[in-house]
Amino acid sequence: MVSKSKSNDLDFEELLKQYDYNFQKGDLVKGIVCGYDSQGVMVDIGAKTIAVVPTREAVDKDENIEEKFEKGKEYEFLIIKEEDEDGKFLLSKKKVDFAYAWKELEKAKAADETILGTIAGIVKGGVLVEISGVRGFVPSSQLRSKETDLEVGGKLELKILTLDSQQNNFILSNKKVYDDSVVEARKNVFSQIEPGQVVKGDVVRITDFGAFIDLGGIDGLLPLSQLSWRWIDHPTDILKVGDKIDVEVIAVDHDKQRVSLSLKNLEPDPWLEAEKQIKEGDKVEGTITRIKHFGAFVEVFPGVEALLPHAEVSELQNETKNILQVGDKVQTYILKFNPTDKRIALTVKEPTEEAPAEE
């Protein structure tokens, strides 16, 4: 015979397994195209329900959605909206392509590479060009030929002068030759950086999935999940372009020349302190940080979130006659505490110890 407390433990573990995919807004995910409808592209990302890529986030006006997204093929997407009440995620392919395009352009700029651009328009003072779906501007002073000698659809060999997605500033030249020392300086910085180092950097670009930090010749990625122990909806909640910050290097990929960074690693792990102060059965007051169809996340200790399952949320709302919202403070009890896996389950009723079941 299984006791009620053991049954609750099993139910909690099963609940966690059921919603264990941990997808968040700003995450890059891989998914397989499984169909199309009036909304756009239907994608299986391994969540409870099929995710949707709205048409506006999938293709341009002159593109065919079924030609661009082959059924059964895997693509990479950005989560732009977390689960709705039906458990569906909204995804974007354009934002992923745009981010990768900018990243490739940043590499080209850093390496002083010559890139090929297509003339998209001739305007007063220069030429509009398109490279990998990103539009830039070539001032007249940076053209080898006069604007009148160029035509839309023509090609130009270019080098990047400035690149700033936040300010929509993408300026190029087809006659500027960079000093080779810029490339050498970048190589020198990269050869000296290694995991575990704490380095200073400047925030140069912010995206939905993190921030790019200039480390003095190379840009490192500070992912959304590495910004803080507390829930952060968007990097702009705590960062802005131009900020000077200390970050820890957590990974270096020499082949791809990528550096991953962490800001939260410079702060004490709140779960270690929570483990000293919280135990199962404790009554705690917390603040609701997120509400999902399967329950509410409650910050019960600074930087530590716990799950109040949907059934418990409904019971609490019935008792208080109020609909719970983000920011509300609630009184709950610690039902299950697993500091190793950083998981806490809550209940609105005080847990009671039951005598062991008779054999």
C-alpha positions in Angstrom: 0.0 0.0 0.0 1.4 3.5 -0.9 0.9 6.3 1.6 -0.8 9.5 0.6 2.5 11.5 1.0 4.4 9.1 -1.2 1.6 9.3 -3.8 1.9 13.1 -3.7 5.7 12.8 -4.3 5.0 10.5 -7.3 2.4 12.9 -8.7 4.8 15.8 -8.3 7.6 13.9 -10.2 5.2 13.0 -12.9 4.0 16.6 -13.2 7.6 17.8 -13.6 8.3 15.2 -16.3 5.2 16.2 -18.2 6.4 19.9 -18.4 10.1 19.3 -18.4 11.0 20.9 -21.8 11.7 24.3 -20.1 11.3 26.3 -23.3 11.3 30.1 -22.7 10.9 33.2 -24.7 14.2 34.1 -26.4 15.3 30.4 -26.7 16.6 29.1 -30.0 15.0 25.7 -30.7 15.1 23.2 -33.5 11.8 22.0 -34.9 10.4 19.8 -37.7 7.8 21.3 -40.1 4.7 19.1 -39.9 2.2 21.2 -41.8 0.7 24.5 -42.9 -2.5 26.4 -42.2 -4.0 29.9 -42.4 -1.8 31.0 -39.5 1.5 29.9 -41.0 3.8 27.0 -40.5 3.1 24.2 -37.9 6.2 23.0 -36.2 7.0 20.2 -33.8 9.6 21.4 -31.2 9.1 18.6 -28.7 6.6 20.6 -26.6 3.1 19.4 -25.5 1.5 20.9 -28.5 2.5 22.0 -32.0 4.2 25.4 -32.2 3.2 28.0 -34.8 5.4 30.2 -37.1 3.1 33.1 -38.2 3.3 33.9 -41.9 4.8 37.3 -41.2 7.6 35.6 -39.2 8.2 32.9 -41.8 8.4 34.5 -45.3 8.5 37.8 -47.2 5.6 38.9 -49.4 7.1 37.4 -52.6 8.0 34.0 -51.1 6.1 30.8 -51.1 5.7 29.4 -47.6 5.6 25.7 -48.7 8.6 26.1 -51.0 10.7 27.8 -48.2 9.7 25.3 -45.5 9.8 21.7 -46.6 7.5 19.4 -44.7 9.4 16.9 -42.5 12.6 19.0 -42.6 14.2 20.5 -39.4 14.9 24.2 -39.1 16.0 26.5 -36.3 13.5 29.0 -34.7 13.3 31.7 -32.1 10.6 31.5 -29.5 8.9 35.0 -29.6 6.0 34.2 -27.3 5.7 31.6 -24.6 2.8 29.1 -24.3 -0.7 30.5 -24.5 -3.6 29.0 -22.7 -3.7 26.2 -25.3 0.0 25.4 -24.7 1.1 26.7 -28.1 4.4 28.6 -28.7 4.9 31.3 -31.3 8.1 31.1 -33.3 10.0 33.2 -35.7 12.3 32.1 -38.6 13.0 35.6 -39.8 14.5 36.8 -36.5 16.8 33.8 -36.5 17.9 34.4 -40.1 18.3 38.1 -39.3 20.4 37.5 -36.2 22.6 35.0 -38.0 23.0 37.5 -40.9 24.1 40.2 -38.5 26.5 37.8 -36.8 28.0 36.9 -40.2 28.3 40.5 -41.0 30.0 41.2 -37.7 32.5 38.4 -38.5 33.1 39.9 -42.0 33.7 43.3 -40.4 36.1 42.0 -37.8 38.0 40.0 -40.4 38.0 42.9 -42.9 36.5 40.7 -45.5 35.3 41.8 -48.9 31.6 41.0 -49.3 29.3 41.2 -52.3 26.1 43.4 -52.1 23.2 43.8 -54.4 22.1 47.4 -55.2 18.5 47.8 -53.9 18.1 51.5 -54.6 19.9 54.7 -55.6 19.1 57.6 -53.3 20.4 61.1 -52.7 23.8 60.9 -51.2 24.5 57.2 -51.9 23.3 53.7 -52.6 21.2 51.2 -50.7 22.5 47.7 -50.8 21.2 44.3 -49.6 23.4 41.6 -48.1 21.9 38.4 -46.7 18.6 40.1 -46.2 20.0 43.1 -44.4 20.0 46.5 -45.9 22.9 48.9 -45.7 24.0 52.2 -47.1 27.0 53.2 -49.1 27.7 56.9 -49.0 28.7 58.7 -52.2 32.1 59.4 -50.7 32.6 55.6 -50.3 31.7 54.7 -54.0 34.3 54.1 -56.7 31.7 55.1 -59.3 29.1 57.9 -59.4 25.6 56.9 -58.5 24.5 57.7 -62.1 26.8 54.9 -63.3 25.1 52.3 -61.1 21.8 50.4 -61.5 19.4 48.6 -59.3 20.2 44.9 -59.2 23.9 45.5 -59.9 26.6 44.0 -57.6 29.2 45.9 -55.5 32.2 44.6 -53.6 32.1 46.1 -50.2 33.7 46.4 -46.8 31.8 47.2 -43.6 32.5 50.6 -41.9 29.9 50.5 -39.1 27.4 47.9 -38.0 24.9 48.5 -35.2 21.5 46.8 -35.3 20.1 48.7 -32.4 20.6 52.0 -34.2 19.8 50.5 -37.6 23.3 51.7 -38.7 24.9 49.6 -41.4 27.4 51.7 -43.4 29.6 50.2 -46.1 32.4 51.2 -48.5 33.5 49.7 -51.8 36.9 51.5 -51.7 37.9 51.5 -48.1 40.8 49.2 -47.2 41.1 48.4 -43.6 44.4 48.2 -41.7 45.5 44.6 -41.2 46.4 45.4 -37.6 42.6 45.4 -36.8 42.4 41.7 -37.7 45.7 40.9 -35.9 44.4 42.6 -32.7 41.3 40.5 -32.8 43.3 37.3 -33.2 45.5 38.2 -30.3 42.6 38.9 -27.9 40.9 35.6 -28.9 44.1 33.6 -28.3 44.3 34.9 -24.7 40.7 34.4 -23.5 39.7 31.1 -21.7 36.8 29.7 -19.6 36.7 30.9 -16.0 38.1 34.3 -16.7 36.2 37.4 -15.5 36.6 40.1 -18.2 35.3 43.6 -18.8 33.2 44.4 -21.8 30.8 46.8 -23.4 27.2 46.0 -24.4 27.1 46.6 -28.1 24.0 44.8 -29.2 20.8 43.4 -27.6 18.6 40.7 -29.1 15.6 38.8 -27.8 17.8 35.9 -26.8 20.7 37.8 -25.2 23.3 40.5 -25.5 26.5 40.8 -27.4 29.5 42.0 -25.4 32.6 43.6 -26.9 35.5 42.2 -25.1 38.1 44.4 -26.8 38.2 43.1 -30.3 35.8 40.2 -30.2 32.1 39.9 -29.3 30.9 37.4 -26.8 27.3 36.2 -26.4 25.6 36.7 -23.0 22.5 34.5 -23.3 19.2 35.5 -21.7 19.4 32.5 -19.3 22.8 33.7 -18.0 21.7 37.3 -17.2 20.4 36.7 -13.7 19.2 34.1 -11.2 15.9 35.9 -11.2 13.4 35.7 -14.1 14.2 38.1 -16.8 11.7 38.6 -19.6 14.1 40.5 -22.0 17.8 41.6 -21.8 16.7 45.3 -21.8 15.1 44.7 -18.4 18.7 45.1 -16.9 21.0 46.1 -19.8 21.3 48.8 -22.4 23.7 49.4 -25.3 26.8 51.2 -24.0 26.8 49.6 -20.5 30.2 48.5 -19.3 30.0 45.2 -17.3 32.0 42.4 -15.8 31.2 38.9 -17.2 32.6 35.4 -16.7 33.8 33.5 -19.7 32.0 30.1 -19.6 32.9 28.6 -23.0 35.3 29.3 -25.9 34.9 27.7 -29.3 38.1 28.4 -31.2 37.0 26.7 -34.4 33.8 28.8 -34.7 35.4 31.8 -32.9 32.5 32.1 -30.4 32.6 33.1 -26.8 29.8 32.4 -24.3 29.5 34.6 -21.2 27.6 34.7 -17.9 26.6 37.6 -15.7 24.8 35.5 -13.1 27.9 33.4 -12.3 29.3 36.5 -10.7 26.5 36.4 -8.1 26.1 33.8 -5.3 23.9 30.9 -6.2 20.7 31.6 -4.4 19.8 27.9 -4.2 22.7 27.3 -1.9 21.4 29.8 0.6 17.8 28.6 0.1 18.8 25.1 0.9 20.0 26.4 4.3 16.8 28.3 5.1 14.0 26.3 3.4 12.7 22.9 4.2 9.7 20.8 3.2 6.6 21.7 5.2 7.6 25.4 5.7 5.0 28.1 5.1 6.4 30.7 2.7 5.2 34.0 1.2 6.2 34.5 -2.4 5.6 36.6 -5.5 4.1 35.3 -8.7 6.6 35.8 -11.5 5.0 33.8 -14.3 1.6 32.1 -15.0 1.3 29.1 -17.3 -1.5 26.8 -18.2 0.0 24.1 -15.9 0.6 26.3 -12.9 2.2 29.5 -11.5 5.9 30.2 -10.8 6.4 31.8 -7.4 9.6 33.4 -6.2 9.8 32.1 -2.6 13.4 33.2 -2.0 15.4 35.9 -3.9 16.3 34.3 -7.2 14.5 31.0 -6.4 11.3 30.0 -8.2 8.9 27.3 -7.2 5.9 25.7 -9.0 2.4 26.0 -7.8 0.5 23.4 -9.9 -2.7 24.4 -11.8 -5.0 22.5 -9.4 -3.5 24.4 -6.4 -3.8 27.7 -8.3 -7.5 27.0 -8.9 -8.0 26.1 -5.2 -6.3 29.3 -4.1 -8.4 31.4 -6.5 -11.6 29.7 -5.2 -10.7 30.5 -1.6 -9.7 34.1 -2.2 -12.3 34.8 -4.9 -9.6 36.5 -6.9 -7.8 35.7 -10.2 -4.1 35.4 -9.6 -1.8 37.8 -11.6 1.9 38.3 -12.0 3.2 40.4 -9.1 0.6 39.0 -6.6 1.9 37.8 -3.2 0.7 34.4 -2.1 1.0 32.2 1.1 1.9 28.6 0.3 3.7 25.6 1.8 6.8 23.8 0.5 5.5 20.4 -0.6 8.7 19.1 -2.3 12.2 20.6 -2.3 15.0 19.2 -4.6 17.9 21.7 -4.3 20.1 19.5 -6.5 17.8 19.8 -9.5 16.8 23.3 -8.4 13.1 22.4 -8.2 10.4 23.2 -5.6 6.7 22.3 -5.6 4.2 24.3 -3.6 0.8 23.5 -2.1 -1.8 25.9 -0.6 -2.6 23.4 2.2 -0.3 22.7 5.1 1.3 19.2 4.4 0.5 16.7 7.2 2.8 13.8 8.1 1.0 10.5 7.9 2.0 7.3 9.7 3.7 4.7 7.4 1.3 2.3 5.8 1.0 -1.1 7.4 2.6 -4.0 5.6 
